[in-house]
Structure formats: structure tokens, C-alpha cells
């Protein structure tokens, strides 16, 4: 038998905070408010909550349950777990191992660009602390200077800029966060990920609450612009309104609004990402998955709705006006908000608190992206922790270096984010819900989820997870493909960096398929050892 | 801020706060399931 290390969570709160930390990221604070403001305001929240109930929570529970079931058989990686789950009802589930390869590819490739963004957050926090990010006294220049700072950190002007001597600060922060991630991963599940998330998530909450109180007490900072006040800022976020000139009711019937709301839930909760299935595999047999899954999902929702929903858009509206609400994630987060902090009394302090909070949100997410691959290398090839960490650091260093170098217009980052961080997540999410509801069987899956559960899933969820969630996800996926794929496919066909990025993705996927094939031979020959402390 | 804005904001905030409070209460003080 393959001797693998018995690794499991030290406490229930630890695993919940680790999963919540994985889910809470920049999307909660920057993407969510922009999506609400651009897609009907308060109207957006109706499809948002429906998607939360019908897709987010059920798919999360499916991943938690399959992960725990696979862990009981000694598997911690998505290829091993998904192959094992499929084999529970069929003669062989070996084909599903290759579907599980996506559960390793997605987090690793997302890590390659996410660690860059994490470095920007730390660079901004340090910029406020050191005074390097001081936009001066001329309010008319705030946005331009903020844009210059962003261009300098990211090297967005041309390829190679981010690694040139003139822009060494961005490179330095990338190196720092890269090293910090691998240091924590090297320390292991409990001493690294769990210990870090146990203090990082509460600290993140406190920092976000401090900034929230500051924003909600801004009043009307400019008497010459009495309409630019907190209440109207909240209205810019929450007022129900039409999209494209229609009424609020028409917005509710607009497929684009439903697509945006469902996409936000799907990407925000880290479902279909390969992380939850891996984290849940470190649970013991008697551990609960239903309440833990619900708690992690609601923690993510709390950060998104109660903190992200009250800070970003109102602050931007008060100082920059209604047009600030229409910006994308990077424009809002790294250009508009620094201009907002420059306007704000004690803005240097609040700017630091905000970007350090974003850095914590980012690192608790990026840590979770490494563990699935570490698990695969260790159980698939019998590597020890130092070897798996060294190998993964070299792989991710080369990929992250590729994205760092091809920095012009963030083209490599955008291409990999679209195909891996969006398209493949939809694909893996679909495969996982089919595996749970149809291959393993929703009835068996729900019964297993209820073993040791602090909350029991009602029988209604069997129907929901077999029919409603897959159908809803499929409709959204087809609509999304219809709307998004043609433009990205055209861009890719033009050649250049998008084409190279696709080649890079293809090469990684091919290498992973070969690795899964080799690991599968090993598992067939020597099934993983099941540690007693996991099954007890 | 319109009446609809207040309603959507308060509904969204209270729903999420209630959900996170309920689930953390069950985890910390009323957990009948297994403990890791």
C-alpha cells in the first residue's frame, strides 16, 4: 500500500475559516459591488439569492461530501477523489480521474496570476505606509497619478515592463508574496493554512469594519456637492433600477442580470475550483459537512454583501461621482479607490488598512490554490513535503513569470483568467454536480452528507441536486458561452500573447493528463493507505 | 436612496447577518455533529 501522511484539520472552526478564506477574495470587495451597480442595483439581489440557494450552497455541499468520502478512502487530490467516487457505483471510475485533473489545473494556474494581484495589494499597502503612494495636493491629478502608480506596479504599458529595473517594486512584492505562500504551505495543513486563516480572517473582518465605519461616517465631505453624500452613495449601490434605459421590472426579466448574479455566486464561493473537495478530504469520518459548508458559504456572503456592498461603491460615489460605479475590478480597486483615499481625511491610514485587508483576503485564497496540487504530487507520486513544495514552486514560478513578463494590457493574465479562472471552473462545476447527482447518486450522496451532520439535509435536496442545480448551471453555462466565447476566440486567433497563453494552458493540461495517467497506474497497483485517525 | 433601495439593502444585509449568525452559533455552541 502507498504510505501517505495522515493529515487532517485540527478543529471544525479551522476548516470553516480555511474554506471561507479560500472563497473570500478580491471579488467580494471589488467585483461584487460593480456587478450590483451595473446590473440593476437592488434588482440584482433577487437572482443573486436564488443562485445562492440553488447553485452555490448545493454545489458546495456536493464538493464537501465527495471530498470527505474520498478522504475516507485515503485520497486527497481531485483526480483520486473523483475517480474513487465514480467507482462507487460503476465497475471503474478511472475516466473521472482525468476530469479531476481540472481540480488540480485550475487552482495552480489561477495561482500563477492571482499571486501577482496579491503582490499589488501588498505594494499598495506598503505604498501608503511608506508614503510612496501619496497623490499630492491637486485633487484634479489624483486619478491620473493613481493610474501611473498602477501602471508602474503592473507594467501594463508594455511587455517586459514589470520585470525591468524601473519597475522593480512590483517585482519585489511579487517575490515576497510568492515566498510567503510557499513558506506557509511548507508548514502544512494545520500549522500553515489553518493557523494562518485562524487569525487572518478575524483580522480581515476588523480591518474591513474599521474602513466601513469610516465610509459610513463621511457625511457630505464637499459642501459644494451636497448630492455626493453617504445616503446617495448607498443608493448608487442598492437602488433598484433598469438596465439599458428600461424599468427595474424589465431588469428583473433581463437574462444578463441573471447571468451576472449567478456568475458572481459561482465564482465567489470557490465552487468548481478544486479547493473545497481537497480541503474536505482532510476531515474525519465523524465530522460534519452540512453545517460546515453552510457556515463557510454564509461567511463568504457576509463579507461580500455586508462589507463589500457597503464600502466600495458608496466611497467611490461620494468623492468621484456616479460615473465611478461603472469601473471594472482593477479600475475600481487600484485606480479609483486610491483617488478616493486621497480625498478622504486620514486617507493614508485608511488606504493602508484597506489594501492590507485586501492582501489578507488574497493570501488566504492563494494558499488554498496550492494545497490541491501538493496533495496530488504527494499521493500520486509518493513525494515528501519538501519535494512536492520545491517542484510546485518551480512550476508556478515559471507560469507566474510568463504572466509577469507579458504584462502589456494584462493580456496574459486576462486570457488565463478567462479560459482557466472562468471557463474551466464552469466545466469542473458541471462535472462535479453530475458526478454527485447522477454517477454516485444524489440519494447516496445526501445520505452520506447526513452522517455526522449537525444539520440534516432534507429529502428535497436529493431532487434539487439531481435535477434543479445541474439544469440551472447548464442553462447559465450555455448562455455564458454564447455571450462570451466568440470574442475571446477571435482574440486568440489573432495570435500574439493570447495565443501563447492558450498554448501554455494546453501544455499544462496535457502534462497534467499524463501525470494523472501515471498516478492512476500507481493507485491501481497500490491503493492509498487509509490512516486510522481519518476513519475514526 | 429610494424606498426600494432601503428595502433591498436591509433585506440583503439582514439575510446574510442572520445566516452567518445562525451557522456560527450552531458551530460554536449547539453542534450535535462530530468535532474535528
Interface residues (C-beta under 8 A of the other chain):
Chain A: X8 X9 X10 X11 X12 X13 X14 X15 X16 X41 X42 X43 X45 X49 X231 X232 X234 X235 X237 X238 X239 X240 X248 X283 X284 X285 X286 X287 X288 X290 X291 X292 X294 X295 X298 X299 X301 X302 X304 X305 X306 X309 X310 X452 X453 X454 X455
Chain B: X1 X2 X4 X5 X6 X7 X8 X9 X11 X12 X13 X15 X16 X17 X19 X20 X22 X23 X24 X26 X27 X28 X30 X31 X32 X33 X34 X35 X36
